[in-house]
Amino acid sequence: MPLRQKVVFLAIALLLLMVIVELVRRRRMRVEYSWVWIASGVITILLILRYDMLIALTTFVGAAIPTSTLFFLCILYLAVLCLNYSVRLSTLTREVKELAQELALLRLEHGRGDTDRPV
């Protein structure tokens, strides 16, 4: 990989890591979500600095060119990320449903049957 490409890609990856750390520091992103993004940034930096690892992975996978391997890894990463967020969304949906049911029962206990009115 040409030096200019390495420098540009490395600068972008480091900027991404700095943005992630800043989002966590300002409490705009929770720490438990940041590890996925930090890991992707570190892996990106690793592949930039050690291009031979991408070549070896391409040979191992049997792909024709390193770009194909990188493209496949990106699609796989996005699929895993979507699966992760789907699981979290399903959990939150279940929790909201349970909370709404509990609130309705509490209102019924206190003699307030008007469930249409917000608390």
C-alpha positions, 0 to 999 in steps of 0.5 A, spaced: 500 500 500 502 506 498 505 511 503 500 516 502 494 511 502 496 509 509 497 516 512 490 518 509 487 511 512 490 512 518 488 519 519 481 517 518 481 511 523 484 515 528 479 521 527 474 515 528 477 513 535 477 520 537 470 521 536 468 515 539 472 517 545 469 524 545 462 521 545 463 516 551 466 522 555 460 527 553 455 521 555 452 521 548 454 514 547 454 509 552 460 505 554 457 498 553 456 500 545 462 503 544 466 497 545 464 495 538 466 501 535 473 501 538 474 494 536 472 496 529 477 502 529 483 498 532 482 492 527 482 498 521 488 501 524 491 494 524 490 492 517 492 499 515 499 498 519 500 490 517 497 490 510 501 483 510 495 480 514 490 482 509 494 479 504 495 472 508 487 473 510 486 473 503 490 467 501 487 463 507 480 465 505 481 464 497 479 470 495 482 473 488 484 480 491 485 483 498 479 488 496 474 482 496 476 480 502 475 487 505 469 487 502 466 481 505 469 482 512 465 489 512 459 486 510 459 480 515 461 486 520 455 490 518 450 483 519 453 482 526 452 489 528 445 489 525 443 482 529 446 485 535 441 491 535 436 487 533 437 483 539 437 489 543 431 492 540 427 486 542 429 486 549 427 493 549 420 492 546 419 486 551 421 491 557 416 496 555 410 492 554 412 489 561 412 496 564 406 498 560 402 492 563 405 493 570 403 501 570 396 499 568 395 494 573 398 499 578 393 504 576 387 499 576 389 497 584 389 505 585 382 505 583 384 509 577 381 506 571 382 511 566 388 508 562 388 513 557 390 519 561 398 520 562 401 520 569 
